[in-house]
């Protein structure tokens, strides 16, 4: 039959679990900050992409319409 753990062994295990818990809390805080930073960066990139698309669309609107008969310019 196995001997039950002593009070000192249980106290040591509780101490280790508390240290691990604190370590995980710090890691979680760092990861949460990374998520916030990356979310801000993503939002900024989405905004820049939207602005670039709008500029491209505006440039496309300024291009002359192409002839529908398949020619590439005025007839000679």
N, C-alpha and C positions, 0 to 999 in steps of 0.2 A: 504494500500500500504506500502511495506517495505521501511524503511529509508536506503539510501545508506550509506556504511561505511564511517567513517570520515577519514581524512588524517592520524591522529594518529593511527587509527586501521589498515589502510593499511600499514603504516610504521612498526608497530609491526609485522604484518604478514610477510612482506618482511624480517625483521630481523630474525624471526623464520625460514623462508625458507632458508635463507643464513646459519644459524647455522646448520640446517639439512643437507644442501648440503656439508658443510665442514666436518661434521661427516661422511657422506657417502663417501666422498673422502678418509678420513683416513681409514675407514673400507675397502674400495676397495684396498688401498695400502697394508694393512695388508694381505688381502686375496690373492692378486697378489704375495706377497712374499711367502705365504704358498704354492701356486701353484708351484712356482719356486723350492722351497725346496722339495716338494713331487715329482716333476718331476725328480729332480736330484736323489732322493732316489730310485724311480722306475727304472731309467736308470741303477743305480748301481746294484740293485737287478737283473735286466735282465742280466746284464753282468756276475754277479756271477752265475746265473742259467745256462747261456750258458757255462761257464767254467766247472761247475759241470757236465753238460750233456756230455761235451767232455771227461772229466775224466772217467765217467761211460762207455761211448762208447769205450774208450781205454781199460778199464778193460774187457769189454765184448769181445773185439777182442782177448784178451789174453787167454780167456777160451778155453779149448779143445772142438773140435766139438763133439756133441753127436751122438751116433750110430743111424742109421736110422731104425734099426730092432726092436726098442722098448726096448731093454735090457738096464740095467743100469750099465754095467761094463763088464769086460772080462768074458768069459764063463769058468766055472769050470770043 
